[in-house]
């Protein structure tokens, strides 16, 4: 018997389609199908290949092309009376609408697919549709209906005795429980799915199951188990040459290692990810900072700024980290430039994050202060403080004020330090109604007057402001810790003890 060259070619293409799909190489699959489809003479085979092209477009979330192809194919399948392909086509449309959160439209298409699969007596298709219906009801927060459809799909799979469908059902049910926050129930179904897929050697679904188990262990803070399962998933995806799946599994593995405190292991795992996203690079950069590898961290954050796929959020986080690195290196002019750039990014974001804007304004003012530019420093201090007062964010106010006061003390601008303490810190401290803490801050102001050379003014301030109902304490001056110059620090500590002794003598 002779060999039909076209049939042989189609067999090769079908095998190639399976391989590329299993490996997640959908762009290659699209290129191959678009090249081969025009060469196919059989109308029926051409229709099936075009349907697979639509599936491939959906897999890369190109909804526009997937929808365009399916809407063209659907009337043709209906005319041919091919109910199974009608069901598959309606299923893709349902998935597209679900992806765009148009759940009512998705339900209509899934219900159309259900009718078509029933006409075709295609139980495998029905099982698939019931899972998709269940997923929509999860998004609609109609959990009882979601359960009904997912278990209906499992029942069909069990009646048919198809292990792959049974495993997929357990995988879907596990995902349902996971999304509903019922992690233990989710894991019991993931484990059943794992056992089925291991038995039938379904590597693709087994990889997905190991990943879901890893995510579940991560939520339970069982980070070692999360690492083991994500490692298995990554190895299987590598075997399948599925780079996308491998990257997702490696990400979970790295995050689990980081959460477990194994930062070096996390860094090594993050570095195995091909073409990392801005989010992954952010996490990697933070790991380098954790290990005091500031230079490598800096290069990592700068790499994010060069990515064409970066977004405003990742740019913002990167700039903030770069500014902190510059501050630690005492490169204050560089930090000022970075904070200025960050402020522009924050103002351009929609919606805006007012808290981040105010914090950045405070940091930018502090950089001006470090460089001796007092006018813009005070302007930014007032702007940021006014915002935090309105938000009643007292912790931020005290932190911001303390940073300014410490810097002014370090540069011996004692009057400026007094102003910050009296106008920005003490009004906040009073709101806490902690009289002992309030006395502490009043003591610092009195000490600042002494350091300024106005000791009598310091005595008078203390006498007027301190709360006599609180037993006299051996007050300290926390701002002394911010003074880096050792000789200056020793002199300040000496003056602090002298002034404290004089206060005790006058008591």
N, C-alpha and C positions, 0 to 999 in steps of 0.2 A: 504494500500500500504506500502511495506517495505521501509526502508530508506537505500540508498546506502551509506555505511560508507565512501568510498573514496570521493564521491561528497560532503558529509557533511564536511569532513576534508578540502577539497579545499575551501569551502565557508568560513570556519573559517580562513584559511590562507589568503584569499583575504581580509577579514575584517581586519585581523592583519596587512597586508601589507599597507592598507589605513591608519591605525592608526599610524604605525611607520613612514610612509612617511609624514603624516601631522605633526608629532612631530619632524621631522628632525632627527630621530634616525636611520641613514642609516647604521651604523656599526652593530647595532642589526638586522636590516633588512637583511643585507648581510649574517650574521651568520645563521639566520633562513632559508633563501632561500637555502643556500648551504647545510644545513642539510636536508631540505624537498625535494628538486628537485630529488635526487636519488631514493626517495621512490615513486615517481609519475609514474603510469603505462601508463597513456594516453599521447601519443606523442605530441598531440596538446597542452594539458595543460602544459606539460613540456617545450615546446618551449616558451609559453607565460610567464612562470615563469622565464625562463632564460633571456628573454628580460627584465623583471622587475629587475633582478639581474644586468644586464648591466646598466639600469637607475640608480640603487642604487650606483654602482661604479662611474658612471659619477657624481653623486651628491656629492661624497666626493673627486671629482677631481682626481680619479684614472683612468686616461685616458687609460693607458696600458691595464688593465683588461677589461674595458668597450669596448674598440675597438676590443680586441681579441674575446670577446663573440659575439658582433654584426656582425663582419665579418664572423664568423662561422654560425650565424643564418640567415643572409641575403639570401644566396642561397637556403636555405630550405624554407623560406617564398615565394621566387620567384617560386620555384618548385610547391608549394602548390597553387600558384595563389592568395595568401593572400595580396592583394595590400595595404591594410591599414597597415599591419605589415611591409611590405616593406618600406612604407613611414615613419613609426615610426623609423625603423632601420636606414634608410638614414638620418633621422633627427638627431639621436644621433651622427652619424659620422660627420655631418655638425657642430654640437655643439662642438665636440672634436677638429676639425680643427680650428674652430673660436677661441676656448680657447687658442690654440697654435699659433694664429695670422697667420695661413695659410688660408688667406681669399679666394683665388682662389679655393682651394680644398673644402673649406666650401660651396662656391656657387654651385659647381658641385653637391655636395650631397644634398643640399637643392633643387636644380632644379630637381634632380632625385626623391626626395620625393614629389615634386609638381606633377610630372607626375603620380606617383603611387597613390596619393590621388585623382587625377582627375579620374583615372581609377576606383577607388573604390567609386567614388562619395561621398567622405568623406569631406564635407565642413568644419567640425570642424578641421580636420587635415590640410586642406588648409589654414584656418585662422591662425593656429599655424605657418605654414611654412612661410607665408607672413610676419609675425612679425619677424621671424628669418632672413629672407632675408633683411628686413628693418634694422635690427641690424647690419648685416655685412656691408651694405652700409653706415651706420653711421661711422663705424670704418674706412671705405675707404674714408670718408669725401665726400661722394656723397649724400648730404642731400636730394636733390629733389627726387632721386630714393628711398631713405629710406622712405620719406613721402608717396610716391606712394604706396609702399607695405604695410605700416602700415595702411593707410586709406582703402586700398583694403580689408585688414583683418577685419577692423571695419565694412565695408559695408556687407561682408559675414555674420558676426555675427549678424548684425541688420536684414538682410533678413531672417536668420534662426530663429531670435527671441529668441536666447539663452542668457539669462541674464549673465551667467557666462562668456561666450565668449565676450559679449559686455563690461563687466567690465574689463576683461583682455586686451581687445583692448585699452581701455582708459588708462589703467595702462602702457601698452607698448608705446603708443603715448606720454604720459606724460614723460616717461623715455627718449624718443627720443628728445623731446624739452629740457629736463633738460641737456642732454649731449651736446646739441648744444648751451647751455648757455641762452636759452629762458625760464627763470624760471617762469614768469607769465603765459605763455601759458602752461607750464608743469603743474602748479598748477591747472589750470582750468580743465585739463583732470584727474589729480589725484582726484580732488573733485568729478567729475562725477563717477570715478571708486569707490570711497568711498561710494557714495550714492547707487550704484548698489549692492555692496558687503554687505552693511548694510541691504538692503532690502531682499536679498536672504540668509542672514546669512552665507556667505562664510567667516569664521573666518580667514582662512589661508591667503587669498588674502587681506582681510581687514587689517590684521596686516602689510602686506607688503606695503599697500597703506598709512597707517598712518606713517610708517617709511619714505616713500618717501616725504610725506608732511612735516615731521619734517626736513628732509635734505633741502628741498626747503625754508622753513622758516628760517633755519639757514643761508643759503646763502643770504637771504634778511635782515639778522641781526635782525630778529624778534624773539629774543631768548625765550621769554615767550611762544609764540605759538609753537616754536620748541620743548620746553620742554613738553608741553601739548600733542602734537601729538606723540612724542617718548614714553611718559609715557603710552599712550593708546596702542601703538604697543607692548611695553614690557609686559603689562598686558595680551594682547591677546596671545602673544607667550608663556607666562607662563601657560596660560590656555591650550594651545596646547602641553605643555611640550616640546616645541622646544627651547632648551637651546641656540643653536647657534643664532637663531633669537632674542631671549631675550637679549643676550649679545650685539648684534649689536645695538639694540634699546636703551639699557641702556647706551652704549657708546655715542650715539648722545645726549641722555638726559644729561649726565654728561658734555659733551663738551658745550652744550647750557647753562647749569647752570654756568659753568666756564666763558664763554664769557659774561654772564649777570652780572658777579661779585659775584655770590652766591657760593663762594668757598667751604664753609662747605657742602652745598647741593651737589656740584659736588663730593666732597670726599665721602659722604655717598652713592651716586649713583655708583661711581666707585667700591666701596667695595661690591656692590651687584652682580658684574660680576663674574661668576664662571670661574675658571681657566683662569685668565686674561693673555693676551699676553704681551710680553715685551713692546710693544707700549703703551698699557693701563697702565701698571705699571709706565712707564716713566711719563705719564700725571698725574697719581696719586701722584707720588713723587714730581713733580713740584708744585702741589696744596699744599702739606704739607709744602714745602719750602715757598710758598706764605703766609702761615699762621704761619710762624716761628716755625714750628714743625720739627726742624732739625733732631732730633733723629729718629722719625718715617720715615722721608724722607730717611735717611741713610739706614734704614732697607729695605725700599722699593727698593732703587737702588741696594743694595746688593742682594736682592732677584732676580733681573733681571740677575745678573751675574751667578746665579745658575741654571737658566732655561736651559733645554736642547734645546729649540727652539729659544734661543736668536740669534741675528745676530750681525755682526761687528758694525753696526750703533748704535744699542741699547746699546751695550757694551761701545762704545765710549761716548755716551751721559751720561750713568750711571757713568762712571769713571770721566768725567768732573764735574758732579754734586757732586760726592763724594769728589773730590779734593777741590771744593769750600766750602763744608761743613767743611772740615778739616782746611782750611785757616781761616774761621770764628771762629773756636775754637782755633786758633793759634797753630795747630798741624802741623807745617811746614815740619817736617821730613815725616810725613804720607802723606802730600800733594805731597811732592817730589817723594815719591815712586809711588803714584797713577799717577802723570803726566808722570813718566818714563814708567809705564805700558801702559798708554794711547798712548804715542808716538809709542810704539811697535805695538799696534793695528792699529793706523793710517797708519803706513808704510806697514802693511800687507794687507790693504784694496785695492781692485781693483774695479774701478779706485781709485787712491789716491786723497785726497783732500788737495792740497798744502797749501791753506789758513789755514785750521785747524792745519796742521802740524806746520806751522810757528807760529801760535798763541800759540800752546802748547809748542813749544820750548822757546818762550818768557816767558810763565808762569813757565816753569821748571827752566829757568835761574833765574827768580825772587825768586823762592823758595830757590835756592842755595844762592842767595844774602841774603835772610832773615836768613839763617843759617850761614852766614859769610864765605861761600865758594866762594871767589871772582873770582878765575880763571875760573871755569865752568860758573859762572854767566855772566862774560864778553863774554865768547865764545858764549853762547846762545843768548846774546843780539846782538852780531854782526851778527850771522846767521839769526836771525829773522828780524833784521833791513834791512839787504841786500835784503832779499826776498820782504819785504814791499816796499822798494825803487823801485825795479824792477816793482812791481805791481802798483806803484804810489798810494798806500793806505796810505795817509798821516795821517788820523785819527788814524789808528792802530799804526803808528809810534810814534805819539805824546803821545798816551795813554801809550804805552810800555815805552818810554823814561821817561815820568812823573812818572810812578810807580817806576822805578829804582832811579830817582833823589830823590823822596820823602823818599825812604828807606835809601839812603845814607845820606840825611840830618838828618833823625831821629837817625842815628848811628854816627853822627858828622863827617862823611867822606866827608868833604866839597870839597876836591880836586876831589874826584870821582864824586860828584854831578856837579861840574863845567865841567868836561869832558863830562858827559852825556848831559848836556845842550848845550854845544858848538858843540859837534860832532854829536849828534843824534836828538836833538829837534830843535835848531835854523835853521839848513839847510832846514828843512821842513817848518818852520814858514815863512822863506823868500819866499818860493814858493807861499804862499797865497797873497803876496804883500800887506799885511795889516800892514802898517808901525807902527800904534799904538800898535798892538799886538807884533810886533817885538821889539819895544822899551820896552815893558813890560818884555819880556824874557831877553833882554840885562840887564835890571835893576836887575833881579834875579841873573844873573851871577856876576854882580858887587857886589851885596849884599853878595853872597857866598864868594867872595874874602875877604870882610870885616869880615865875620864870621870866616874865616880861619886865621884872624890876619894880612891880607895884605890889609889894608884899602886903602893905596895909590895906590896899584895895581887896586883896585876896582874903584877908582876915574879915573884913567888913562883909564881903559877899557871902562867905561861909556862915557868919553869924546871922545874917539875914535870911538865908535860904535853907539851911539844913533843918531837918525835922528832929526836934529834941526828944520826941517820944521814942525814937530808936536809939538803943544803946550805942555809944560811940565805938566805932570799929577801927581796926588798923587798916585804913583805906589804902588801896593800891592805885597805880596809874597804868592801866593796860596799854595806853599809847606808847609807853616806853619800849614795849616789845617790837614796835615798828621801826625803831631807830637802828640803823645798820652800822653807823660809825661808832666803834667801840668806845673811843675816848669821849665822844659826845654823850653816849649812852650812860657811861659811868658818872659823868658830871650831872646829868639829869637825875639819875637815881640818888645821887648825893643830895641834890637840892630837894628832891621829894622827901627824903628822910628828915632833912633839916626842917622843912616846912611842916611836916606832920608832927614833929616834936614840939614846934612852936605852938601849933594848934592845941595840942594836949596841955601845954603849960598855961594857955589862956583860958582853957575850959572852966 
